[in-house]
Amino acid sequence: MKSIAVLMIAMVGVAFAQDTTIVKRAAAAVPVLRSRMIDPDSFVLEAVRTATSKEIQCEGFGCRHKTPVLVTNVCFAFRSHNHTGGYPI
């Protein structure tokens, strides 16, 4: 029973470590995204979402060896002034 509890704690620790890495990566991307706006002062970040998907990584000639890899995508919902000065719909 103790080994199961230790295993669960280890798994939760890995999940939290992975989440903090994703959060740090997303936080580092926000200033870059803001700087790419036409009017950076009007930039408003509304939400940040993550989604994990399984992708296939091909190795070798002709993709003979296919390895499934988990990829975490970070999506930003934001608004900022457009060329005419308003917010896009």
Secondary structure, DSSP 4 states (H G I P E B T S, - for coil): -HHHHHHHHHHHHHHHHHHHHHHHHHHHHHHHHHHTSSSGGG-EEEEEEEEEEEEEEEESGGG-EEEEEEEEEEEEEEE---TTSS---
